[in-house]
Amino acid sequence: MSATRVFVARLAGCAVFDPAGDRVGKVRDVLVVYRKNDPPRVVGLIVEVPGKRRVFLSIGRVTSIGNGQIITTGLINLRRFEQRGGEVRVIAEMLGRKVRFNDGSGEASIEDVSIEEQEQGEWEVEQLFVRRPKGASPFSKGQSAYVTWREVSESARTGEAQSAEHLIATYSELKPADLANTLLDLPVARRQEVAEELSDDRLADVLEEMPEADQVEILGGLGDDRAADVLDHMQPDDAADLIAQLPEERGEHLLELMEPEEAEDVRMLLSYGPDTAGGLMTTEPIIVSADATVAEGLALIRRHDLPPALGAAVCVTLPPYEAPTGRFLGIVHFQRMLRYPPHERLGTLIDQGLEPVGADTSAAEVSRILASYDLVSVPVIDEKHRLVGVVTIDDVLDYLLPDDWRSHPEDEDEVSKRATARAQLTTGSIPIPTSGRRAGDGTR
């Protein structure tokens, strides 16, 4: 059964299905246009389809909203979504905005927005869930309320930034890669505002999933102290790649502001060529002594914040146990640890057939080794046979894939052709023209 009133924040992440019951994507936002005297009108949904692409779904093509899912009439235009002038994203741009009560009783911030179906295929903003600031009189501090659109007016003071708190809360469960894609879809000013509100570690994770040009843009909008704090939380290899894209003077200044240990790792990585093992590696593998036990090794790879590729093996060295270490002895794969009792010494389980690579080994050769021996990572040593890092499969993929792979994950024409063919086979529909947009036809 279709709902006639829905709160937008609850729509985020809802699955979208075609009439045949096939899932075509999930909702990321609701698009509205403002009107002079009437509440904003809903024009459509922003839907994420396979390939992390955002597309536009006209509200006229939605036949049902309810039970955590949305049903469409069938064919979806897979042209990449581009926001037009006058269009406003509810989650990304309205939540957190300040409104003032028309009766003069003060201000509040929008925490959620409800949309209501007026007639078949026609939806508009109906109510706002707002919260007054703490200490607002005559109400108790932080009191929330439901108000209609006509009871309030938006208030934006010159130079006042729109709060990103509610948007961040809405997307709190997104993985870093998905949040990165979401931010890249936002208007530039809003993207920077949200980035500034994210915690240092969360922003670091998100930046690692962005193209370098976008990383540089966001970091350029941060103050030097904040930028250095974010770089401290990034993987050293990612931080080095980002600093390498900055003007030399600012890059050096940020290195001076970073924590000394983190900056030292980044400086070492910057000393290697970008197309070598040294340039690709991360300097934070799991390093243990030969006397460490299987139980100790397994405890280390269970760390929640450890990337899966780094948890696939532990490196065994002589002291010291931080890169650059003492003499490298070998690695122990986690699968082998699982086959032995907890008290077994890791020094006896070293993979004798795996040779480390030198820091100056070419990226092409590292790729060949990983592919030839079905490895997830390969250790990197210096001229003194000390472990300086490991190259993981994700490092190699980042190197091999084109620079814009995140924003163009696959050819859009091929995606559109496959989806169109499937829709025609299941529903017998005729392809929709892709130029212009008519009311309710789903095209942009």
Secondary structure, 3 states (H helix, E strand, C coil): CCCCEEEHHHCCCCEEECCCCCEEEEEEEEEEECCCCCCCEEEEEEEEECCCEEEEEEHHHEEEEECCEEEECCCCCCCECCCCCCEEEHHHHHCCCEEEECCCCCEEEEEEEEEEEEECCEEEEEEEEEECCCCCCCCCCCCEEEEEHHHEEECCCCCCCCCCHHHHHHCCCCCHHHHHHHHHHCCHHHHHHHHHHCCHHHHHHHHCCCCHHHHHHHHHCCCHHHHHHHHHHCCHHHHHHHHHCCCHHHHHHHHHHCCHHHHHHHHHHHCCCCCEHHHHCECCCCEECCCCEHHHHHHHHCCCCCCCCHHHEEEEECCCCCCCCCEEEEEEEHHHHHCCCCCCEHHHCCCCCCCCEECCCEHHHHHHHHHHCCCCEEEEECCCCEEEEEEEHHHHHHHHCCCCCCCCCCCHHHHHHHHHHHHHHHHCCCCCCCCCCCCCCCCC
